[in-house]
């Protein structure tokens, strides 16, 4: 959700996915802070830099990325989320969803290449 939400925020200005992730992170931070202490507060700075960097990068690429490219990137992100659900939440089959992360860049590239022909 971090990557997809940040990209969506940078490209379209829609921050809904990041808002949902922030709420989930907030509840987890409260639980972690009760046992681990104030250091959990400092981890928010890392999240800010990471998500903010991805959002800013996506914002600079917004002039290059078209609507069909964004649709394919969203579809690839949806497949990654389904893989996370099958692997982690449902524990049906172990799927290494990290191997699918390059698809977020490759899918729009394929659309761009096919659009040239």
C-alpha positions as CSV (number, residue, x, y, z in Angstrom):
1,X,0.0,0.0,0.0
2,X,2.9,2.3,0.6
3,X,4.2,2.1,-3.0
4,X,0.8,2.0,-4.7
5,X,-0.6,4.8,-2.5
6,X,2.4,7.0,-3.0
7,X,2.4,6.6,-6.7
8,X,-1.4,7.2,-6.9
9,X,-0.9,10.3,-4.7
10,X,1.9,11.7,-6.9
11,X,0.2,11.0,-10.2
12,X,-3.4,11.9,-9.5
13,X,-3.4,13.7,-6.2
14,X,-5.7,11.0,-4.8
15,X,-4.5,10.2,-1.3
16,X,-7.2,7.8,-0.2
17,X,-5.0,4.7,-0.2
18,X,-2.3,6.6,1.8
19,X,-5.0,7.7,4.3
20,X,-6.1,4.1,4.8
21,X,-2.5,3.0,5.2
22,X,-1.8,5.8,7.7
23,X,-4.8,4.7,9.8
24,X,-3.5,1.1,9.9
25,X,0.0,2.3,10.7
26,X,-1.3,4.5,13.5
27,X,-3.0,1.6,15.2
28,X,0.1,-0.6,14.8
29,X,2.3,2.3,16.1
30,X,0.2,2.6,19.3
31,X,0.5,-1.2,19.9
32,X,4.3,-1.1,19.2
33,X,4.8,2.0,21.3
34,X,3.2,0.4,24.3
35,X,6.0,-2.3,24.4
36,X,8.9,-0.8,22.5
37,X,8.7,2.8,23.7
38,X,9.3,6.2,22.1
39,X,11.5,4.9,19.3
40,X,8.4,4.0,17.3
41,X,7.8,7.7,17.0
42,X,11.1,8.2,15.2
43,X,10.2,5.4,12.7
44,X,7.6,7.8,11.3
45,X,10.4,10.0,9.9
46,X,11.6,7.1,7.8
47,X,8.1,6.5,6.5
48,X,7.7,10.2,5.7
49,X,10.9,10.2,3.7
50,X,10.1,6.9,1.9
51,X,6.5,7.7,1.0
52,X,7.2,11.4,0.3
53,X,10.1,10.5,-2.0
54,X,8.0,8.1,-4.0
55,X,5.2,10.7,-4.2
56,X,7.5,13.4,-5.4
57,X,9.1,11.1,-7.9
58,X,5.7,10.1,-9.2
59,X,4.7,13.7,-9.4
60,X,7.6,14.5,-11.6
61,X,6.7,11.6,-13.8
62,X,3.1,12.7,-14.1
63,X,3.8,14.5,-17.4
64,X,5.1,11.3,-18.9
65,X,2.6,8.8,-17.7
66,X,-0.6,8.6,-19.6
67,X,-4.0,7.2,-18.5
68,X,-3.5,3.7,-20.1
69,X,-0.1,3.5,-18.5
70,X,-1.7,4.3,-15.1
71,X,-4.4,1.7,-15.6
72,X,-1.9,-1.0,-16.2
73,X,0.2,0.1,-13.2
74,X,-2.9,-0.1,-11.1
75,X,-3.7,-3.5,-12.5
76,X,-0.2,-4.8,-11.6
77,X,-0.6,-3.3,-8.1
78,X,-3.9,-5.1,-7.8
79,X,-2.3,-8.4,-8.6
80,X,0.4,-7.7,-6.0
81,X,-2.3,-7.1,-3.4
82,X,-4.1,-10.3,-4.3
83,X,-0.8,-12.1,-3.9
84,X,-0.3,-10.6,-0.5
85,X,-3.8,-11.7,0.5
86,X,-3.3,-15.3,-0.8
87,X,0.2,-15.6,0.8
88,X,0.0,-13.8,4.1
89,X,-3.6,-13.4,5.1
90,X,-5.2,-16.6,3.7
91,X,-2.0,-18.7,3.9
92,X,-3.2,-20.7,0.9
93,X,0.2,-20.7,-0.9
94,X,3.5,-19.0,-0.3
95,X,3.9,-16.3,-3.0
96,X,6.9,-14.1,-3.1
97,X,5.2,-10.8,-4.0
98,X,8.4,-8.9,-3.9
99,X,9.3,-10.5,-7.2
100,X,6.3,-8.7,-8.7
101,X,7.4,-5.2,-7.8
102,X,9.2,-4.6,-11.1
103,X,5.9,-5.1,-12.8
104,X,4.9,-1.6,-11.5
105,X,7.5,-0.2,-13.9
106,X,7.4,-2.7,-16.7
107,X,3.7,-2.6,-17.3
108,X,3.6,1.1,-18.1
109,X,6.8,0.6,-20.2
110,X,5.1,-2.1,-22.3
111,X,2.0,0.2,-22.9
112,X,4.4,3.0,-24.0
113,X,6.3,0.7,-26.4
114,X,3.1,-0.7,-27.9
115,X,1.7,2.8,-28.2
116,X,4.6,3.7,-30.5
117,X,3.6,1.1,-33.1
